[in-house]
Amino acid sequence: VGRDLVPEPNQLTNGQTQIMSHSAKSTGTKSRPTSASTSSEDRQSLHPGRTLCYYWKKEHHERLQKLIEDGSIRYNTALEIHVEYCVAPRPSMSLRASFQGCNSAKEAIDREKNGESHIDRYAKNYDMLFNEVMDNLARDKYTGEDMWAVTIHPNNAAALGPSSLNIDLRRPRLGSFEITLMWNGKKREEVVLFSKLNTLKFPNPPDVVNFLINILSPARRTGFKVFVRNAATGDKVRGALVRATDFNGSPFPPERAADGGPASSRVLFHGMDASLLNLATTDNKEGGVELSLAFGAFEALGQAPIGSQSAVANGPYKPLHATTPEEAMEVARGSMSFDVHGDLPKSVCLPLVPPLQEGLIWVVLSWGEVPHTVHLYVRTPEGIISPVNRETGHGELALAHREGEEGYGPITIALRPPGSSPYLIDGRYHIYARCDPLVAGDARDSEGGPKRLGWPESNARVTVFGTESYTWNCDQPPYFRRPKEGTGAWWDVAFLEFKGGQISVTPFGTIMSEVPGFRQARIRVCDLTGRPLERVQVRATPTNPAYREQSESGETDGEGVWRPRLAMADYTLAVDTKGFLPATMQLRVDLEDRFNCATLPLVRPSDLGPEGGDAESARLVVLAWGDADGGRADLRVETPGRLVHA
C-alpha cells in the first residue's frame, strides 16, 4: 500500500523538489510543462487503465478526438471531471509551505522564517478549476445558457487508486494534482487530462477548460438546412444569397485574417463575393442549403433579385407588389433567427420580402420543419384577420399555410393604410398564432407521455416588415422569437399600438392553451344601498362594431357578480330587469386584471322620490367603480346656489 500511495523519492519527498513545483509567479499563472520535458511525463503506470491525453500535448489530442468522432461523446453526454489533489498538511518536516508570488526555494524559506501567511496551492488550484468549469463549460460564457452536463468531483474515493484497495482506505497521493475526464459512452471511458505526478507542474485551469471546449465542440455541431422562400407566394427561392452570424455578432468557426489575427468581417460563410454564400445552384429544387453549425443562436440574412427567374422558382413576386420594371428588379431581403441544438429540428425557413410601399406593413411568420399545421392571426381595429376571416377593410391574409403539409411557412398578413393616408389606422394590432403540435414518433417526454413538437421546438419567428416608414418605439428589433418553454397550441406574440406614425410595442412571448387576448372580468350589480342583486341578466357589447359578434351575456350569482371571459376591448354594459330603471355603463377590458372590474348600480323608481318623482325635474347622480382595490371616493355636485357633498 505504501508503495502505491507515496511517490518515488526523487519526485516529491524532499522540500527542495516541492518548492520547485511552485515555481510559477502566482497561483493563477501558467505552469504548463515545456517541450523539453522527458518521456517520464507519460508514465502510464501512474494511471493504470486510463488513457493519457494531456491538454497541452498535441500528439495526445487525436486519442480524444477519435472517441468524439466515434460518437462516444454526444451533446447530452453527462461528463465527470475527477480531480485528485494532495491534502497533506503544510508546512511539515519534509513539505514546505507555499506563498503567493513565490519564485524560488530560498524565497519560500525566507518568507516562512518571517512568519508570513501561506496558501494551500492545491486547494486554490482546485477552486480555480471548479469555477472555470462551472462558468465556461457548464454554461455558455456569452449567453449564460446551459452547455455541457458536467460535474466536478474532488478526491472522490471511487476514482482514486489503486482499484484493488478497499474504497474506504483510498487517499489522494502525495504531491498529486491529477485531472481525469470520465463518461459513460459505449463503455466507461477515463481520460487523464493532466498529471502533476508526471510533470511536476501545476496546470493552468483556464487552459484546461479552453482545451475541453475546443476538443468537444464537434459533438455540439450539426448539419442545419436553411430554406429561402418568397413571403408573397410561398415559392422556393433559388440562387439567393445568404449569410449568417451567431447572436454575439461573431462568425463560426472564428475567422482569421491573412496575418493570423482575427478577421474584421462578421460574415459566417463566404460565397463568391466574399460576404455572401451562394445559397443554391439552379438545379437545387428545394431552394436551400445545408450548413455545419455549432450549437447556439444564429441569425441568417438573405437576399435575391425580385424579377429574376433564378431568384424565384415559379416566377417573380405578384405584380401587386412590383408595379414598374425598375421595382421588379429590386432586391428582396429577409432575415431569420434560429437556435441550433441537438434537441431541435435541423431546418428553418428564411422569408424574403420586396421593398414595401410607404406605410405598408407585412407580418410574416416562418418556422422550421415542424409543426405542420400553423395559423397566424392579427386582431386589428377593423376586425380579426384569420384563416376564416381572411380580409378586413385594410388588411388581408396574403399567404396562408397549407394544413397538414410540411412546415416552414411563411404565412403573411398584409396591412395597408386607408386611402391617401401614409399610416395604418390608429389603434391596437394584436398578433398571435396557433399550431397543432406534432407527435414525434415513439419519443417520450419527461413524464413518459408521447413527445409533442410544438412552439418551443419550432424555431418560429414573427417578423414585422415595413417599419421603416414608422417610428419603432421599442428597444428590440421588429421581430419576435418563439417561446422556448411552455405547452399549448396558442402563442401570444405582441401588441402593436399604432398612433400617428408611431408604433409602441408590448411583447408577450407566452404559450397558452386558450385563445390569447381575453381576460376574466368581474361585473358587480347592486342597488343604491350596496345590496347585491342576484339572477340579474347583464349584457356586454363591444363598442367597436367590428367585434359585435363577441358580445357576451350572463346572470349574476348569489353575490351579485357576473364573471365573463371577455376579449380585450371597450364594452357597453347593459341591464334591464324588473323593478329597476334600465342602466348602462362603459367598461374597458385590458391587460391588467385589476382594471377589468366594475360596479353597476341599479336605480328603483322610488329612489327618485315618491311615485318616481317628477320625470322632468328629478336628477340622480351616482358614482360607482370597480371593487378590486377597494378604497373610498368623494362625490361633489355643485348646483346654482348649493354644493352637495357625499
N, C-alpha and C positions, 0 to 999 in steps of 0.2 A: 504493500500500500504506500509506503513511504517513497519508493522509487517512482510510483505513478504520479504522486501529487507534488513532489518537490523537484524543481528544475535541476539540471546538472550544475556543478559548482562554478563552471566558467560562464554561466549565464547571469544569474541574478542573486547569488548567495552572498555577495560582498557589497558593502556600501558604495564602493567606487563604481561598480557596474550599474547600480541602481541610480546613482546621480547622473550617469551618462544617459540613461533613458529619459531624463528630464531636461535634455539639453535645449529644448525649444525655449524661446524667449518668454513665452507666456502660455497659459493653458490652452488658449484658443488658436495658437499659431500652428501652421502645418508642420507635421513631423513625419512626412512621407519618406520611406526608405529610398535611397538613391540607387542609380543604376549600377553602382559599384558593389552593391550588396552581393553576398556569396550565395551559392546554391543551398546553404544551410537554412535559408529562409523558407525553403519549400519542403521541409522535413514532414512527410506525410505521417510519420509515427506520432506526432503530437496531436493529430486529428484523425484517428482511425475511423474508417468507414465514411468519411466526408470528402467532398470534392473541394480542392483548393482553387479559389477564384478570387485572388486578391484584386481589390478595386483599382489599384494603381499599376497593375501588370497587364498590358495589352494582350500578351500571349495567353493569359488566363481567360480573357473575356469570351472567347469563342465557345468555351465549355458551357457557360450560362446562356449565351445566345442560341446555342443548339437546342437547349431544353425549351426555350421560349418558342423557337420555330416549330418544334415538335408538338406544341400545344400543351406542354406540361404546366405552363402558367397562362391563365386567361385573365381577362379584365376583372373578373369577380373572384379570383382565387384568393383565399384567405392566407396572407403572408405572416410569418412569425420571424421576428428578429430576436435572437437569443444572444445576450452579452454575458460572457464570463469575465469578471474582473476581480482583481486581488483585493481582499478585505483585511489583509494582515495589518495590525496596528503599527503606526509610525509616530515618532522615532522609536527604535529598539536597538539592541546590541549590534545587529547587523544591517538594519534598514534605517537609512537617514530620512529625515523629513523633506518634503517638497515645499518650495516657496514660490510665490508669484513672481514671474520675471527672472527666475534664477537661471544663470547661463553656465555655471561650472560647479564642480565638486567643491573647490575651495570656497567659492562664494556661499554655497549652501552651508558649509561648516561654519563659516564666519557668522552667517545670519542666525544659525542655530545657537551659537555661543552668545549672541547678543539678545537672545530671548524673543526674537521676532515670531509672530504667529505664523504657523504653517498651514498648508492646504492639503486636502485629500485629493490628489490629482486623479485618481482612479474614479472616485465618485463624481468628481466635477466633469470629467470627460463623458461619463455615462449620462449625466444630466443634460449636457450639451447635445449628445446624440439623441436622447429621448425627445427634446424639444424640436430638433431638426426633423425627425421622423414624423412627429405629430403635426408640425406646421407646414411641411413641404412635401411629404409623401402621402400621409393620410388625407390631406386636403390640397386642393389646388391653391398655390400661394397667391395667385392673381384674383381668382373668383371666390375663394373660400369654400367651394363646393367639395363634397366628398370625392376622393380619387381612389386610393388603394385601401382595401380592407386589411390593414396591417396592425399588428400588436407587437410590443417590445417587452421582453422579459429579462430582468436582471438576475443572474445567478440562479436560474431555475434548475433545481436538482435533477429533474428528469433529463435535462440537456447536458449535464455535466458528466464527466467520465471518472474512472473507467466504467463501462456498462456492466462489467462483471461484479462491481461493488454494489452492496445494498444501497438503495436510493437515499436512505436516511443518513448514510455515512459520507456521501459525496460532498466535497467542498471545492470552491474555486482554487486554482493553482496559484502559487506564489509568483507574483510579477506578471500575471496574465491580464490581458485585455483582448479577448477573442470575440469577434463578431461573426455570427453564423446566421444565414438566411435559411429558413425551413418552410416547407409547404407540403401539402398532400396533392400530388399530381396523379400520374398513372401509378406512381408508388411514392413512398415517403422520400423526399429529397432534402439533403442537407448540404449547403454550400458555404464554405468559410470565406468571408469577405476580407477579414483582416486577422492577423495573429501577431500580437506583441511578443509572444514567446519565441516566434520565429524571426522577427525583425528587430527586436529590442528597441522598438519605437512605439510612440503613441499614434493613433490615427487622427485625422482631421475630420470631425463629424460632418461638416458641410460637404466635403469631398465624397464621403461615403454615400450620403443621401443623393447628391447630384449624379453619382455613378448609377445608383439604382433607378432614378427617374429616367435616365437615358437608356440604360440597358433593357429596362422593362417596357419602354414606350411602344415597341411593336405590338405588344399584347393589348394595348389600348389604341389601336389603329384599325381602320376598317375601310373597305370599299364603300363609296357613297355615290348615288346617282342624283344628278340634277337634271330635271326635265324643264325645258323652256316652252311656255305656251302663250298664245295670243289671248289677252284678257277680254277682247271683244267677241271673239268667235270660238275660243277654246282650242283652236288648231295648234298642232305641234309645230314648233318653230325650228327650222334648220338653218345652219350657217350663222347662228347667233354667236356673239362673243360674251364670255362670262369671266369674271374674276371673283376671288373670294379671299377674305381675311378673317382671322379669328376676332373675337369681340374685344380683344385688347388692342386691336389695330396692328397686330404683328403677323407676319407671314408664317406659314408652317409647311415644311420644316424651315427653320431660320435660314434666311438667305445670307450669302456672303458676297461682298464686292471682290473685285479682282485682287486687291491688296490683302484680302483675308479679313478685313474688318466687316462690321455689319452693313448690310445694304440699306440704302435710304428708301427704296421702294417698299410700299406696303402690299404689293401685289402677291397673291399666294401662288398662282400658277401662271406661267408665261406662255403666250401664244406667239403668233407671227410678229405682232407689233411690240413684243417685249412688255406689254402691260395687260394684255387680254388673252385668254385662252380661246382658240378656235373650237367652239363647242361641239360641232358635229359636221361631218362631211355630207355631201349631197346624197349619199346612199344610206344615211342614218335616218330611218323612218320614225324613230322614237323622238327625235329632237332632243336628245340628251347625251350626257357623257358621264362616265364613272370616274370618280376621283378617289385618291387614297388619302384619308383624313384621320388625324388623331382625335381621340375623344375630346369634346369641348364644344363651345358655342362659336358659330360661324355666321358670316353674312356674305351672301353671293349677290353680285351686281351683274346685270345683263343688258345687252342692247342689240338691236337689229334694225336695218333699214325697213321702213314701213311698206314701201311699194315694191320691194324686191321679192320675186317669186322664190328665190333661195331662202328668204328670211321667213316666209310664211308658207307652210306646206300646201295649203289649199287656196292660195291667193292672198291679196293684200287685205288690210283691215276694211271694215264696212265703209262704203262711200260716205255714210253719215258722218264719219269721223275724219275724213280726208276729202275736203271739198275742192282742192286745187291740186294740179300736178306737183307744185312745189311742196305742199303739205304731204302729199303721198310719198315723197322721197325722204321725208324727215325720219329721224331715228326714234324708234320706240324703246323705252327703257323700263327697267323694273328692278326690284331687289327682293331678297327673301332671307329671313333669319331662320336658323335651324340649329338643333343640338345633335351631336354625333355621340352615340353611346351604344354599348353592346346590347342594352335592353330595348332600344328604339329601332323601328323600321329604318332601312338604309336608303331612303329616297325622299325627294321633295320636289314640289313644283315651284318654278320661278315665273311669275306672270309679267308680261311686257305690255305697257300701256303707251299709246301715242301721246304727243303733246295735246293737252286738252284746251278747249276754248275757255276764255276768261270766265270765271265763276262756276264752271262745271266741276262737279265732284264725282269721282268714282270710288266706291267702297268695294274692295276686292278681297275675297277670301281664298287662300290657297293652302294646301297641306301636303301630306305625304301619301304613301301607298294606302294607308288605312286612316279612318274608316271609309266605307264605300258609299254610304248614304249620308249626305250633308246638305243642310239648307242654311241660307243667310237671310236675315230679317233686318229691316230698318223702319223704325216707327217714326214717322215724320209728322209735322203739323197738319198734313193733308190725309193722313191715313197710314196704314201699315203696308209696306212693300214686302211680299212674301211669295212662296211658290203658289199659293192660292190666289191672292190678290197681287198680280204681277205689275200693276201700274197704278199710279196716282196722278194728280194733276200735273206735277212737275218731277216725276221720278218713275223709274221702271227697272224691273229685273231684266237687265240686258243679256245676261248669260247665266243659265241655271245649270245645276249638275244633274246628270242622268242617273237616277236612283239605281242602286244595286250594281253599277258598273265599277270599274277601278276607281281609286281615289284621285288625289292630286288637285282636282279643280282645273281652273279657277271658277269662282262664282263672282259675278259682277253686278252691282246695283249702281245705276247712273242717276245722279240728282242734278237738275238744271235750274237756273234762275227763271223767274217768271218774266215774260215779255222782254222789255229792254233793260231790266234791272241787271246790274253786274253781279249781284249776290243772290244766294238762296234765300227763300222765305225765312224770316226770323223765327226762331223757336228752337225747341229741343228735338234732336235726332238721336234716337236710342238704337244702338247697334247690338244685335245678339244673334246667336247661331244655334243650330241643333244638329246632332248626329245620332246615328244608330250604332252603338259600339259593336265591334265585330268580335265574335268568339274566336279565340286563337287556337284552333285545333284541340289537341289534348292537353295543352298547357294549363296549369292550375295557378290560382292566385295565392296570396299569403294565408288565406283562410281555408284553402282546399277546394274552393269552388272553381268553375271554369274561368279562365283568364279572359277578360274582355279588353279589346283595344279601342279606346275612345279618345277624348280630347288630350289627356296627358301624353299619349303615345303618338299623336298625330303630327307634331311639329307644325301645327297650323298657325297662320298669321293673317290678321286683317290689316290691310294697308289702305290708307286714305290718300288717293291721288288728287291733284289739283289744288292743294292747299297754298300753292304759291300766290294765288290771287287773293288770299286772305291773310289776316294776322293770326298766327297759330299761338295761342296763349297757353303753352304747356312746355315743360322742360323736356319731355321725352319726344322723340321723332314721331311723325304721323303714322305710326303703326302700333299694333297690339299683338303680343305673342300669346300663344295658348297657355292656360294654367298648367303647371307641372304636377298638380295633385288634385284629387277630388274624383267623385263618381257622380254620374248623372248624364243626361242627354243634352242639357242646355248649357251654353257658355254665355254668360253675361259679359259683354265686351266693354262698352263705354257709352257715356252721354257726350254728344257734341252739341253745344249751345251756340247757335249762330245769331249774331246780332250786329247789323251794320258793318259787315266785313270782318268782324272779329269772331274767332272760334275759341270758346272756353271748353276745356276737356275735363271730364270726370271718368277716369279709368276704373274698371271693376276687376276684371280678370278672375271671376269666380265660376265654378261649375255648380249647376243646380239640377234638381230633379223636377222642378216646376218651371213654367214659363217665366222668364225674367220680366221685371217691370211692374210687379204687383206688390202691394203692401196690405197688411192687416189693419183695417180701420176700426174705430170704436165710436159708435154714434149712441149717445145717451139721450133719451127722451123723458121729459118730466113736466110737471105743471109748475105754476109760478111759486108754489111753496117749496119746490125742490123734490116733491114726492115722485119717485119713478113710476112710469106708466108702462105696464106690460101689455103684450099682444097688440102693439100698435104697428101698423103697416108703414114702412119707410121706403122711399124710392130714391136712388142716387142716379142722376142723369148727367153724363159728361156735357160740359158747356160747349165743347168743340163738336160741331155737327158730324165731323168725320168719324167720330168714335161713339155715336149714339147707340150702336149695336152692343156696346159694352155696358149698357145700363144694368143696374142690379137693384133688386128689391128684396125685402125680408121683413121679419117680425121681431119686435123686441122681446127679450126674455123676462124672467121674473125680476131682474134687477133694472128693467127698463133700458137694456142695452142691446143694440144690434151690432154684430161683428162681421161685416162683409170683407172679402178679399177683393180689393179694388185696384185697377190699373192706375199708375201714377198720372194724375191729370186733375183738372179743375172740375168740380161737380156742383150741381144744384140738388140739395136735399129737400124732399117734399113729403109732407104728412097731411092727410085729410081723413080725420077719424071722427066718429060720432061724439058729440058733446063738446067739441073744441073747434075753434076757428081754424081754417086752412093755414098752414105755416110752411115757409121755405127758408133756407139759408144756404150759404156758399161754403164749400169745403175744398181745400187743396190737399191731395194725397201726394206725398213726395218721399224723398229718401229716408228722412229721419222719422222713425215711428212715433216719437213723442209729439209730432205735429199732426199726426193722422187721426185726430180725435175731435169731437165736437159735442156740444150740448145743445139740443134743440128744444126750447121751451114752448109748450103749448098753452094757448090762452082760451079760457072759457068765456062765453059771452058775459057771464056775471062779473068777470074781472074788470069789465069796463064800467060797471055801475049797475044800479037796479034795472032789470029787464034789458041789459045790454047797453045801457047808456044811450046817449044821443049820437047816432052814427055820424052826424055831420061835425060834431064838436069833440067827441071823445078821442083822446090820444093816449097810447100806452107805449112807453119806451122801455125796452128790455135789453139788458146786456148779458150775453152768455158766451162761454168759452170752453175749450177742451179741458178735461179733468185730469190729464196725465201728470201734470206738475202741481196740481192743487193751487194753493195761493188764494189771494183775495183781490178785489178790484174796487175802485171808486167810480161811481156814475154821477155825473153832474149835468143837469139840464137847466139852461138859463132861458127864461121867457121874459117878455116885457114886464118889468117891474117885479120880477120874482126869480129867485135861484133855489132850485130843488137839489138837495144833496143826499144821496143814498150810499 
